[in-house]
Amino acid sequence: MNKKCKKLLIAAGFGLLSTTSQAVELLDKVVAVVDKDVVLESQLSGLVGQVKNSANAAGQLLPDEQALRKQALDRLILESLQLQMAERLGLRITDTQLEQAIANMARSEGKTPEQLRAGIKSQGITYSQFRDQIRNEILLSELARNQVRRRINISDQEVKQVVQMIKDQGQNQQRYQVGNILLALPANPSTEQLRQASSKAETLIKQLKQGKDFRQLAIANSAGPKALEGGDWGMMGINEMPSLFSEAVKNNRKSDIIGPIRSGAGLHILTIFDVQGATAQTVQAVEVRARHILLKPSIIMSEDKAQSMLAEFARSIGAGTANMAQLAEQYSEDPGSAINGGDLGWSAPEMYVSSFRDTVTQLKVGELSEPFRSEHGWHLVKLEDKRVTDATEQAAEQRAYKLIFNRRFTEEVQTWLDELKDEAYIRIVDTNLSNGDL
């Protein structure tokens, strides 16, 4: 159901939920009220169905229906809270950005757009639903970066310490596929809350040691962000994973059950699904020198107008009747590069926002892109030159900073989401999933 219908359901008031529930169900049953939004039965059933399809394809055991629905509802509630915040902040993903992201996704998987669509259909979801999911994923990613990065401060001393640690370890570093079950606790839990969580942790550990499937228990019990993925955080190096994980896995082996370990979020039970060794290698850094023209849509400059202007610039440049540097000086709204004819200088592609990075890395030297959209506006970019350098030493500090940032980011995102949920009004309407206000 679209957003307009959902808002009509909310506007009808909570009395409608009890006194005229049959009328609501004719539209779509409300399973939860989340601040000014609702979660609908169709959304919940759709997510549960996707989890089941993925589990069946992977041969993964699932918990009972009620536990699975509760986890899926928790995911949808958090997503709703984030989407509402994004709307308040005026964040949006345009259709052009979305199509570029989907095209890049297909390209990275070595597929044509048609092959990607066929694969989506085989998963039991429509292409329209897939587009909505990708749009939301991009939007939530942008929101998290905007909200969380301001919380992260990294000192030069920390960077130097990690650089030294990387040198000591060398490139021959093992990578771990870690599983996590989080039993959530409030910031200042009572003795009884601690007792209950500890008792549940002991029960889960006993079941795991008796051979119970870790992913199945994670889906049923974990309050962590990867619960519906069976608690699987994927392959990570020691320096890439959250501090709690890195300290826990150092002295353990594949399939070990670790914990419970206390953190600010609650009690964690960890396992190591797999371990891989990384071979020593010299890091090769690719740098690009690009030139661009940026136009920012506004009340005066519409999206279509910005795109069509850049398309006309591209035709003129291609015909040799216009010079890109001169056009950039005259029209580009990127003040830092406009005075240099749009020249961005040498930079690693990873330093740019994702849509710009993906575009510039696909261009050949001397090639001009089509107009494309990023969160900053509409771009026309030309790849002036490209070079490859031996950056084993040169990139050490940049790599260290990125490792620290990613680790902190992962930890802070969970704290931010917990705060977002604590400050929200959440009412679970379906009494089989929960009771009362959260």
N, C-alpha and C positions, 0 to 999 in steps of 0.2 A: 504494500500500500504506500502511496506517495506521502510526502511530508504534509501536504495540505489536509489530507484526510486524517492524518494523525493529530494535527492541531485541532481539527473539529472535534475529535473524540475528547481531547483534553478540555476544550472550551465548554463542553457539555457539563463538566463538573463531576466531582467524585460521587455525588448522589446517583448519577446515571449508572455507575458501576454496580450499585446494589439494587436499585429499584427498577431499572429497565435494562438489566443485563442481557436479556434476550435480544433487544434491539441492537445493542452493541455487537453481539455475536454475529448478527446478520452482516455487519461490515467486516469485523475481524476482532477476535477476542483479545482484550487487553490483559497481559500477564504481569505487567509492572508499570508503575508510574515513576518517572525519573525526572525530578525537578519539573521542567515545563514540557517534557516529552513523555512518550509512552513506548514500551516494548510490546510488540504484538505477537500473537501466537504464530502467525505466518513467518515472522522473522526467526523465532525460536525454533520452529520445526525445520526451517530451511537450514539453519546452522547445524542442528543436530543431524540432519540428513547428510550434510557435507562431511561431518566428522565420521559418520558411519561408513560412507563411501570410501574415505581415505583409509580408515582402519581395515575395511574389508580388502582393499587393494594391497595393503601392507601385511595382511595376516595378523593384525593386532587385536588382542582381546579388549573388550570394552566393559565398563561397569554396568550396573543395571540402569534401566531407562530413566528413573527418577534422578539418580546421581549425575547422569550425563546431561539431563535437561537443566539441572541446577548450575553445573559448570558453564554450560552454554549461556544461560541467563546472566550469570556474573559477567561473562565476556561482553554481552550485549549492553548491559548496564554501564560498564566502564566506557564502552564505545560511544554510547549516547551522551554521557557526561562530557566526553572530549569533543564530540561534534557540536554540542551546544556551546562550549567555550569557543571553539573555532568560529562559530557563527557570530558570537558576541564580539570577537576580535576582528571580524571582517575578513577572515582567511577563506580563500576559495581556490579550487582547482578548475581551470577552464577546460572546455572540451578539447582544445588543441593540446594543452599539456597532457591530458589524459591519453589522447591518441598517440602522442609521441612516446609516452611511457609504455604503452602496450606494444607499440612497434619495436621499441628497444628490448622489451621482454622477449618478444618473438625472435628477434635477431640473436639475442644472447643464448637462446635455446636452439639455435640453428633451424628455426622453423619459418615458414611463410605465415602471413596473417591468417590465411585460410586453414592451414594446419593447426594453428593455435586455437581457432574457433572450433574446429572438430574435436580437439582434445578437451576443450571446455564442455562441450555438449556431452561427451562421454562421462563427465563427472556428475552429470545430473543437474546442471544449472544452466540458465539461459545466458546468452552473451550480454544481455542488458544487466542481469544480476552481477555478472563478472565485472562489467564496467563500473558498476556502483561500488563493488568491493575494492577494486583497484583505486578508484577515486578517493574512497574513505581511507585506504591505507596510506596514500600519498599525503592526504590532508592531516591525518593523525601523526605522521612522521614529521611534517613541517611544524605542527603545533608543539610536539614534544621538544623539538630542537629550540623553538622560540622560548618555551617556558623553562626548560631545564638547563640550557647552556649557561644562563646567567648565574646559576648556583655553583658552577664549577670554576675554581681558581687553582691554577697549577703554577708552582714556583719554579724558578730556574734550577734550584737545588734538587727538586724532585726529578726533573728531566735528566740532570746529570747522573743521578743515582741509577735511573733506569737505563741510561746509555751504558754505564759501567756494568750493570747486571746483564745486559744483552751481550756485551763483549765477553764477560766471564762465561756465559752459557754457550756462546758461539751460535751459529745458525742451526746446529744439530740439536734441536729442541723438540721434545715430544709434544704431541697434541692430544687432548683428551675430549671425548664425547661424554659430557656430564649430564646426569639426570638429577632433578631436584623436586622434592615434595616439600612444600611450605605449609606449615600449620600456623596460621596467622594469629598474632597477639597484639593487643593495643599497646600504645607507647609505655604506659605504666600499668601492667597487668596486676590483677589481684592475686593473692595466694591460690584461690580456687581456680582462677583462669589458668595459671601456670600448672596446677595439678592436673587439670583436665587435658591440657595440651600435651603434657608429659606422658600421661596415661595413654593418650591416643597414639603418640609417637612410639611408645613401647609396643603397643599392639601391632602397629604397621610394620615395625622392624621385625617382630616375631613372624608375621605373615611372610615378609620378604625372605627371611632366612629359611622358611619352610618351602620356598619355591614359588610364592605368589608373584605374578608379573608386575614389575615396577611401574611400567607405563599405565597399566590398568588401574593400579592404586593411585597413581598421580592424577589421572583423569577424574577419579572419584573423590579424591580428598584434598588435592593441593590448592592453595590459594595463590600460587605464583602465576606470573604472566604466561608461562608456557604450559599451563595445566592441560589444555585441550590437545596439546602436542605430546602428551604423555610425560611432561616435565623435561623433555629433551631440549637442551640448550645448544646442541650441535657441537662441531669440532672447534676447540679453542686451545691456544697456547697458554702456558701458565701466566704470562704477562697480559693476556687479553681478557681473561675471565675475571668476574668479581673477586675481590680479595678473599671473601669467605670461601669460595670454591678453590682458589689457588692454594691456600693454606691446607685445605682438607685433602686434596688429591695427591699432594707431593709424595707422601709415604704410603700410598695405597695402590692396589692393582685392579685390573679389569674385573668387574662383577662384585667388588667389595661393596658392602653396605656401610655407610659412614654416618654417624650422628647418633642422636639428635644434636645439632649445633645451634646455639642461640645467636640471633642477630636482632637488630632493631625491629625487623618485620615479624619475627616469631621464631619457631623452631624449624630447622631444616633437616631433612633426611636426604642424603646424596648417594649416588652410585656412579660408577664409571662404566658406561656402555661399551666404550672401545678406546684403544690407545694406538696412536700412530707415531712413527718416528719421522722427523723432518730431516732431509739431507742437506748438507752444507751447500751453500750456493752464493754466488756473487750477485748483489742486487744491482740490476740495471734500471736506471731512472730515465723515463721518457719525459722530455720537456717540449712544450709547444710555444710558438710565438704566433699569436692570433691578433687580428684586427676586427673590430666590430662597430656596428651602429646600433644604439639602443633607443627605442621609442617607448614611452610609458603611456598606456591608455589613461584617459581622464575624462572629465565632463566634456572637454573640448575635443579630445582625440579618442575616438571610439576604438574598440578592438579591431573591427574590420578596417577602419581607416589606417591604423598603424600597420597592420599586415599588408594592406594593398600598397601603401607608400614604400615599404621595404621591398615588395615584389617589383615595383617599378624601378627602384634603385638598382636592384639586381639585374634587370633587363638592360638598363642603361650602362652599367658597368660591363656586362657581358658584351654589349655592342661596341664598347670602346668610346662611348659618347660622354661618359662621366668617370670621375676618379673617386675611388672609395674613401681615400684619406680626406679629400675636400668635402665630400658629403658628410663624413663623420664630424668634421670640424663645424659644419654648418647646422646639422640636424641632430646629432647624437645627444642624448640626455644623460650620458655617463660623463660627468665633469672630469673625472680623473683621467680618462683616455681621450676625450674629445679634442683636447688641446694638442694632443699628439697624433691627430688624424685617426683616432680609434685604436691606436697601437697599445696592446696590453702587455707587451714585453714577454720575456721568457717566464714560463711557469709550468709546474706539474699540472696535468689536467685535473687531478684529484682536488686541487685547490678551488675549482669552480663549482657552482651549484650543479646538481645532477643533470639537468637538461642541457646546459651549456657544455658540461664535461662530455656527455654522450655524443653530442653533435660534433664537437671539435676533434674528438678522437677518431671519428669515422671519416673525416675529410682527408683528402690527399693534399700535399703541399701545392699551393696555388689555387686550390678549389674554393669556390664560394658556396655557402650553404643556401638552402631555402629559408625564408623567414620562419622563425620558430619562437615559441613562447616559453619564458621562465617565470619564476615568481617576481622577477624585477621588471618584466615587460617583454616587448617584442625585440628580437635580435636578428641581425644579418651579420654573419661572421665569415671571415676568410682566413684560412690557415696559411700564414706566411712562410713558416719554416718549422722543422721538427728536428730534434737531436736526441741521441742516446748517450748517456754518460755512465761511467762506473761510479755508483753512488754508495758503495759499501760504507765508507766513512762519512761522506757528505750528507747522507740521509739519516744518520744515526739519531740526531736530536729530533728531527721531524717525526721519525718513526716512534721514538720514545714518547714524545708529546701526544701523538695519536693513540698510543696504547693506554697512556694514563687517562686521556680524555674519554675514550670508549669505555674503560672500566668504570670510571666515575659516573659517566652518563647512564650506564645500565643500572647502577645502584641508585642514582638520584631519580630516575624515571619511576621506579617502584615506589619510592617515598612520595613523589609528587602525585601519583595515581591514588595512593592511600589517602593523602590529604584531600584530594578532589572528592573521593567517595565519602570521607568522614564529614565533609561540609555540605553534602547534598541531601535533599529530601528524596528518599527512595521508599516506595511502598510496593511490596510484592502482593499482587492481587490473587494469584494462584496459590491457595493455601497448601497445595501439595508440595510447593517449592520452598515456602517460608511462611512465617507468620508476622504480621504487623509491619511497623516501620523499621527501617535499618538506619 
